[in-house]
Amino acid sequence: MLLYTLVLAHVILALSHGSLAEKMMRPKFKEMKIWSDEKFLSHKVVYDSSDPHLNFSMEVHQELLDVDVHVEVRITNKQDPLYTTTLNTTLNVCRILGFANKSPVGRFVHGFIREFGNIVENCPVAKGSYFINKFWWPEDPTTAILPELEFEIVWQAMHLDASKKRTLVMNDHFSGEFVVQDVNNLKPGIFAMLPKIA
């Protein structure tokens, strides 16, 4: 009877704090190096692992005619480093914004991100403040069955002037690992992003 009472008390306590803990794979950042050319812009990236969420803020000091974003990602299986995935790509922000206005998928993703703050809407990028607060990608507990991973991310932004000359204005480096942990604040899964039908 005592054991039953203790288990019941534990369940009630867990429910009073939201929900029972679930296994979930989440990132743990080891290092975040942030750099920006203050002549053009300044920015901050903050990750709160307890909630969890990302905060991004950027102050554009002079109009940016056109912007390319270069991303390098390396993800490695912690148990077997032979299993590694890499991504190395450069995208034009102005073309992406055009896609967001013309494509249903683009509008969906752009609208989802817009809910979290004031984001760049078109080019040229005007002087001013842009931010994303408490942003978190939808989670799914099925990721807890995946092997734990290490990651490295390089994020660079380059301003393109009228002659298409590139100037590096942002250069961020992140490293860390995705680890399975018990969480009681699971964010809604990918299907929660779909529009609600009345």
C-alpha positions as a Python dict, from the first residue, in 0.01 Angstrom:
ca = {
    (1, 'M'): (0, 0, 0),
    (2, 'L'): (287, 235, 83),
    (3, 'L'): (446, 168, -257),
    (4, 'Y'): (114, 236, -434),
    (5, 'T'): (75, 564, -243),
    (6, 'L'): (430, 675, -332),
    (7, 'V'): (378, 595, -701),
    (8, 'L'): (43, 778, -702),
    (9, 'A'): (201, 1080, -532),
    (10, 'H'): (479, 1081, -791),
    (11, 'V'): (227, 1071, -1077),
    (12, 'I'): (21, 1355, -927),
    (13, 'L'): (337, 1562, -874),
    (14, 'A'): (449, 1502, -1233),
    (15, 'L'): (106, 1595, -1370),
    (16, 'S'): (100, 1911, -1163),
    (17, 'H'): (423, 2020, -1334),
    (18, 'G'): (282, 1975, -1685),
    (19, 'S'): (319, 1614, -1798),
    (20, 'L'): (518, 1300, -1743),
    (21, 'A'): (875, 1304, -1867),
    (22, 'E'): (936, 1163, -2214),
    (23, 'K'): (1258, 1061, -2383),
    (24, 'M'): (1359, 1317, -2641),
    (25, 'M'): (1671, 1398, -2841),
    (26, 'R'): (1772, 1761, -2796),
    (27, 'P'): (2080, 1968, -2877),
    (28, 'K'): (2340, 2068, -2621),
    (29, 'F'): (2565, 2345, -2746),
    (30, 'K'): (2931, 2321, -2647),
    (31, 'E'): (3043, 2638, -2822),
    (32, 'M'): (2875, 2934, -2991),
    (33, 'K'): (3103, 3185, -3165),
    (34, 'I'): (2920, 3488, -3302),
    (35, 'W'): (3078, 3754, -3526),
    (36, 'S'): (2940, 4036, -3737),
    (37, 'D'): (3084, 4330, -3927),
    (38, 'E'): (2956, 4621, -3717),
    (39, 'K'): (2971, 4852, -4018),
    (40, 'F'): (2681, 4661, -4171),
    (41, 'L'): (2501, 4488, -3883),
    (42, 'S'): (2523, 4346, -3533),
    (43, 'H'): (2349, 4035, -3404),
    (44, 'K'): (2309, 3797, -3110),
    (45, 'V'): (2210, 3430, -3086),
    (46, 'V'): (2109, 3289, -2748),
    (47, 'Y'): (2000, 2933, -2672),
    (48, 'D'): (1808, 2854, -2353),
    (49, 'S'): (1843, 2480, -2290),
    (50, 'S'): (1595, 2473, -1999),
    (51, 'D'): (1290, 2583, -2200),
    (52, 'P'): (1435, 2518, -2475),
    (53, 'H'): (1431, 2789, -2737),
    (54, 'L'): (1648, 3011, -2956),
    (55, 'N'): (1649, 3389, -2952),
    (56, 'F'): (1797, 3576, -3248),
    (57, 'S'): (1826, 3953, -3279),
    (58, 'M'): (1986, 4162, -3553),
    (59, 'E'): (2032, 4534, -3599),
    (60, 'V'): (2097, 4633, -3962),
    (61, 'H'): (2305, 4956, -3964),
    (62, 'Q'): (2297, 5020, -4339),
    (63, 'E'): (2072, 4891, -4617),
    (64, 'L'): (2179, 4553, -4756),
    (65, 'L'): (2113, 4544, -5130),
    (66, 'D'): (2137, 4164, -5161),
    (67, 'V'): (2249, 3885, -4927),
    (68, 'D'): (2389, 3535, -4976),
    (69, 'V'): (2386, 3289, -4686),
    (70, 'H'): (2644, 3010, -4677),
    (71, 'V'): (2581, 2710, -4450),
    (72, 'E'): (2811, 2420, -4365),
    (73, 'V'): (2680, 2141, -4143),
    (74, 'R'): (2856, 1825, -4026),
    (75, 'I'): (2663, 1564, -3824),
    (76, 'T'): (2848, 1260, -3689),
    (77, 'N'): (2722, 947, -3514),
    (78, 'K'): (2884, 952, -3167),
    (79, 'Q'): (2914, 572, -3155),
    (80, 'D'): (3053, 529, -3505),
    (81, 'P'): (3221, 835, -3666),
    (82, 'L'): (3220, 661, -4006),
    (83, 'Y'): (2851, 754, -4025),
    (84, 'T'): (2871, 1123, -4105),
    (85, 'T'): (2643, 1358, -4296),
    (86, 'T'): (2761, 1687, -4441),
    (87, 'L'): (2587, 1981, -4605),
    (88, 'N'): (2760, 2267, -4782),
    (89, 'T'): (2536, 2514, -4962),
    (90, 'T'): (2495, 2881, -5046),
    (91, 'L'): (2150, 3037, -5083),
    (92, 'N'): (2037, 3382, -5190),
    (93, 'V'): (1812, 3543, -4929),
    (94, 'C'): (1627, 3759, -5182),
    (95, 'R'): (1536, 3456, -5394),
    (96, 'I'): (1418, 3270, -5083),
    (97, 'L'): (1195, 3565, -4990),
    (98, 'G'): (1053, 3563, -5344),
    (99, 'F'): (983, 3190, -5304),
    (100, 'A'): (805, 3261, -4974),
    (101, 'N'): (567, 3495, -5155),
    (102, 'K'): (496, 3265, -5453),
    (103, 'S'): (489, 2912, -5312),
    (104, 'P'): (229, 2760, -5076),
    (105, 'V'): (510, 2575, -4894),
    (106, 'G'): (716, 2893, -4877),
    (107, 'R'): (419, 3089, -4737),
    (108, 'F'): (358, 2814, -4480),
    (109, 'V'): (718, 2810, -4353),
    (110, 'H'): (755, 3188, -4370),
    (111, 'G'): (425, 3236, -4185),
    (112, 'F'): (531, 2987, -3916),
    (113, 'I'): (859, 3171, -3851),
    (114, 'R'): (689, 3513, -3866),
    (115, 'E'): (482, 3420, -3559),
    (116, 'F'): (798, 3443, -3349),
    (117, 'G'): (901, 3800, -3425),
    (118, 'N'): (994, 4064, -3680),
    (119, 'I'): (1179, 3898, -3969),
    (120, 'V'): (1321, 4020, -4299),
    (121, 'E'): (1032, 4041, -4547),
    (122, 'N'): (1194, 4163, -4871),
    (123, 'C'): (1507, 4300, -5037),
    (124, 'P'): (1688, 4526, -5015),
    (125, 'V'): (1706, 4465, -4638),
    (126, 'A'): (1623, 4798, -4475),
    (127, 'K'): (1799, 4945, -4174),
    (128, 'G'): (1628, 4845, -3852),
    (129, 'S'): (1576, 4576, -3591),
    (130, 'Y'): (1486, 4216, -3670),
    (131, 'F'): (1433, 3940, -3418),
    (132, 'I'): (1298, 3593, -3352),
    (133, 'N'): (1199, 3523, -2990),
    (134, 'K'): (1139, 3185, -2828),
    (135, 'F'): (1170, 2997, -3156),
    (136, 'W'): (1172, 2618, -3139),
    (137, 'W'): (1135, 2363, -3415),
    (138, 'P'): (857, 2106, -3366),
    (139, 'E'): (974, 1794, -3183),
    (140, 'D'): (878, 1431, -3202),
    (141, 'P'): (966, 1176, -2930),
    (142, 'T'): (1041, 911, -3194),
    (143, 'T'): (1381, 1081, -3239),
    (144, 'A'): (1481, 927, -2903),
    (145, 'I'): (1540, 595, -3082),
    (146, 'L'): (1805, 751, -3307),
    (147, 'P'): (2178, 733, -3224),
    (148, 'E'): (2319, 1034, -3042),
    (149, 'L'): (2503, 1280, -3267),
    (150, 'E'): (2772, 1546, -3265),
    (151, 'F'): (2731, 1853, -3483),
    (152, 'E'): (2923, 2149, -3621),
    (153, 'I'): (2750, 2438, -3799),
    (154, 'V'): (2904, 2731, -3985),
    (155, 'W'): (2663, 3010, -4078),
    (156, 'Q'): (2790, 3300, -4289),
    (157, 'A'): (2612, 3594, -4450),
    (158, 'M'): (2764, 3798, -4733),
    (159, 'H'): (2645, 4134, -4858),
    (160, 'L'): (2637, 4167, -5238),
    (161, 'D'): (2673, 4522, -5365),
    (162, 'A'): (2553, 4650, -5706),
    (163, 'S'): (2857, 4497, -5878),
    (164, 'K'): (2795, 4161, -5698),
    (165, 'K'): (3109, 4204, -5486),
    (166, 'R'): (3075, 3993, -5169),
    (167, 'T'): (3155, 4126, -4822),
    (168, 'L'): (3138, 3892, -4522),
    (169, 'V'): (2900, 4050, -4268),
    (170, 'M'): (2818, 3753, -4041),
    (171, 'N'): (3027, 3450, -3945),
    (172, 'D'): (2890, 3217, -3675),
    (173, 'H'): (3023, 2880, -3560),
    (174, 'F'): (2825, 2638, -3341),
    (175, 'S'): (2924, 2297, -3207),
    (176, 'G'): (2760, 2050, -2975),
    (177, 'E'): (2574, 1724, -2959),
    (178, 'F'): (2225, 1583, -2982),
    (179, 'V'): (2161, 1374, -2671),
    (180, 'V'): (1863, 1171, -2552),
    (181, 'Q'): (1721, 1309, -2228),
    (182, 'D'): (1406, 1304, -2017),
    (183, 'V'): (1194, 1615, -2083),
    (184, 'N'): (856, 1726, -1952),
    (185, 'N'): (812, 2020, -2189),
    (186, 'L'): (795, 1845, -2526),
    (187, 'K'): (719, 2087, -2807),
    (188, 'P'): (441, 1981, -3051),
    (189, 'G'): (538, 1748, -3333),
    (190, 'I'): (563, 1826, -3703),
    (191, 'F'): (191, 1773, -3767),
    (192, 'A'): (111, 2053, -3523),
    (193, 'M'): (258, 2293, -3780),
    (194, 'L'): (-13, 2212, -4033),
    (195, 'P'): (-293, 2467, -4065),
    (196, 'K'): (-599, 2395, -3853),
    (197, 'I'): (-918, 2306, -4045),
    (198, 'A'): (-1233, 2453, -3899),
}
